[in-house]
């Protein structure tokens, strides 16, 4: 019986230690979410302005650009998967990897060969464990994304898109990432990045909104050459920021659930330890009473 009490007390201490760790990680994630949300909000005006400028040029100039041209017979498609470098985030990584698998199956069903670009150690580990090939990876900066990494990814995917398919190029570029909806909801999102599907420029302005007028100088083709890489980089950077904010929110939620489970374990093991201790005391009292009766009888 004393050994059983010691076991329960050891488990209580283990649960208390785990709770301290998960509680600390929950507070760290909570402090990082606010900063991640601020970065997402700060990037929106620039992304919207670039999108509107690209929409205006692509819609009103009728330029046949390589980044907006649909391939007649697409044979290869690339998927850029945005995961995290660390775990302990619930279903954050498994959701985005599952979504990428669904997209890959859809593309293969259309007769396209699929290649992958990976962002985050979890995606890299997923592919290496299954011994799958991928083109390129970027790791180490998913918690705090920077524009330089987005620029590298944009250069890689644009370079693959403009290259001929027979030389290892691709006809389509898709991205899969977790979109931050709220503190409780992060949804995996699929987006075709290239060739561009620019639709904003053909929308009618609202009652209180007037679309700006653009003059293209020296000509619309050169303007598109300058704007499209910036537009692609801004979309990739926005996806990285959304993914980072989603990861911090998922980590906070997972660590809160772990802390609550630790509390339940502590309460349960405390109850079991008290019951075992009471049984031990009852047994000792019974032994003392029995011994006293035996002495008085003799």
N, C-alpha and C positions, 0 to 999 in steps of 0.2 A: 504493500500500500504506500509506504513512503516513497518508493521508487516511482510509482505512478504520479504522485504529486509533483515530484521533481521533473518528470517528463512534461507535465502540463505547464509548470512554471517556465521551463526552458522554451516551450512553444510560445508562451505569452511574450517572453523577452524577444524572441525572433520576430514575432508579429509587430511588436512595438518598434523594433529597429527598422523593419520594412516600411512601416507607416511614416517614420521620420523621413526616410529617403523619398517616398512617393509624394509626401506633402511638400517637401522642398522642391521637387521637380514640378509639381503643380503650380507653386508660386512663381518659379522661374518662367514657366510657359505663360502664365497669366501676365507677367510683366513684359514679355516679348510680343504678345499678341497686339497690344496697343501700338507699339512701334511698327509692327508689320502692317497693321491696318492704315496707319498714317502714310506709310510708303506707298501702299496701293492707291489711296485717295490722292496723294500728290502726283502720281504718275498718270492719272486719268485725263487731266486737261491736255497734256502733251500728246497722249495717244489719240485722243479725239481729234485734235487739230491735225495731226499727221494723217489720220484716216480720212478726214474730210478733204484735205488737200489731194490725197491720192485718188479719192472718189471723183473729185472735180476733174482732174486731169484725165483719168481713165474714161469717164462718162462723156465729157464734152469735147474731147479731142479726137476720139476714134482712132487712137494709135494702136497698132498691132505690136505689142511688146511681148518679149519672150516670157516674162513672168506672169502675164495675164492670158497667154495663149493656151487654149485647151489642146492637148495632144489627140490626134485622130485615133490612135491605137495605143493607149497607155499600157505598158508592160511591167514597169517596176514602180513601186510606191515605198516611201520611207515613213517611218513612224518615230517621232521624238517623244520619249516617255520621261515625264518629270516625276521622280520619286524623291525620297529624302535620304540623307546620309545616316540617320540614326533611326532606331525603332522606338518601341514604347509609345506608339501612337495609335493603338487600336487597329482598325481596319484601313487606315490611311493608305498604306502602300499596297495592300492586297486589292483594294478597290481599283486603284489606278492601273495596276498590272492586269487585273481581270478585264478591265475595259479595253486595254491595249490588245489583249488576246482576242476579244470579240471583234475589234476593228480589223486585226490581222486576218481572222477567219473570213470576215466579210470581203476584204480585198482579195484574198486568195480565191474566194468563190467567184469573183469577177475575172479570174484568170491573170492576176497580177502577182509578180514576185515581191515579197515584202522584206525590207531591210530595216534595221533598227539603229537609232541613236539614243543613248541612255544618259540621263542626268540623275545623279544620286547613287550612293553605294548600294542601296537596297535593290534597285533595278539591275545594277551590275552583278550583284550577288545572285539574284534570281536567274539571270542568263548563264552565269558561269556554273552554277549548280546543275543546271540542265544541259550544260555543254552546248549552248547555242551561240552562234556567231552574231556579232554586231559590228557596226562600222566604227563608231567612236564613242567615247564616254567622257563625262565631266563630273568630277566628284569633289567634295570638300567645301562647297559654298552654298548648300541648299538652305541652311538656316538663315543666312544673311546674304541674299543674292546681290551680285554687283553687275553693273552694266558691261564690264569687260567680258565676263563670261557669256552674257547675252550676245555680245558682238561676235565672239568666237563661234557660238552656235549658229548665228545667222549667216556668217560667212561660210560655214561648213555646209549648211543645207542649201543655200543659194548656189554654191559651187557645184554641189551634186545635181541640182535641178538644171543648171545651164549646160552641164556636160551631156554628151550624147549617151543614150542608153546602152549602146554597144560597148562603150568605154567605161561602164560602171556608173553612169548617171541614173537619175530617176525621173519619172514623169509626174509624180505627185509627192507632196510633203504634208503629212498630218501630224498634229501634236495632241497628246493626251495628258491632262493635268487635273488636279483637284481644284475646283472653283470654290472660293470662300463665300458661302451664303449667309451664315450666321455662326454664333459661337457653338451651336448645337448641330449645324448642318453644313457639311462639305460634300459636294457632289462631283464625281469624276466627269470630266468634260472632254469631248472630242471636237477638233476643229481642223478643217482643211486649210493649210497655210498657203500652199502653192499647188496649182496656179490660182491666182487671187480671184476671189468671188466678191468683187466690190459692188455693193448695192446701195450704199448710203447716198451717193450722188444723184440717183434717180428718184429719191423720195421727195415728196412735196413738203415744203416748210410748214410749220404750224402757224397758228394765228399770230403769235407774238415772235415768230422766228423768221429771219430773212437769211437765205443762203448767200454767202459772199461771192462776189464776182472775181474771177481770176484772169490774169493776163499771163500767158506763157512766153517766157523769154529766156534763151534764144528761141527754142521751140519746145513743143510738148514732149517729144521723144527724149530730149536731154533732161527735161524736168522729171520725167518718169524714171530715167536712169538714176537720178540722184535721190528721188523720194522713195522708191520701192525698197531698197535695202534698209533705209531708215524705218520704214513702216514695218517690215518684217522683224527687224531688231526690237522695235517697240512692242510688237505682239508677243514675242518670245520673252522679253523682260517682264511684261505684264503677267504672263503665265507663271514665270518663276516667282514673282511676288505673291500672286494668288496662292500658289502651291505652298510657299513658306508660311503665309498666314493660316492656311488650312492645317498645316502640320502642327503649328503651335496650339491651335484650338483643339485638334485631335489629341495631342499629348496631354493638355490640361484635363480634358474630359476623361481620358484613360487613367491618368494618375489620380483623379478624384475618385473614380470608381475603385481603384486599387486601395486608396486610403479608407474608403467606406468598408471594403471587404476586410481590411486589416482590423478595423474597429469591431466588426462582427466576430472575427476570429478571437480577438482579445476577450470580448464578452463571453463567448461560448467556452473558451478554455478556462476563464476565471470561474465560471459556474461549475465546470467539471472539476477543477482543482478544489473548490470549496466543498463540493459533494464528497470528493475523495478524502479530504481532510476531516470532514465530519464523520465519515465512516471509520476513519482511523481512530478518532477520539472515542467514538462509541465502542469500537473493539477494545481499546485500552481500558475503558471503564468497565466493560464486561469482564475482562481478564482480572482486573483488580478486585471486582466484587466476587468473582468466582474464587479467587485465591483466598479472600477473607473468609468466605463461607467454608472453604476447605479447612482453614486453620481453626475456625471456631468449632467445627464438627469434630476435629481430632482432639 
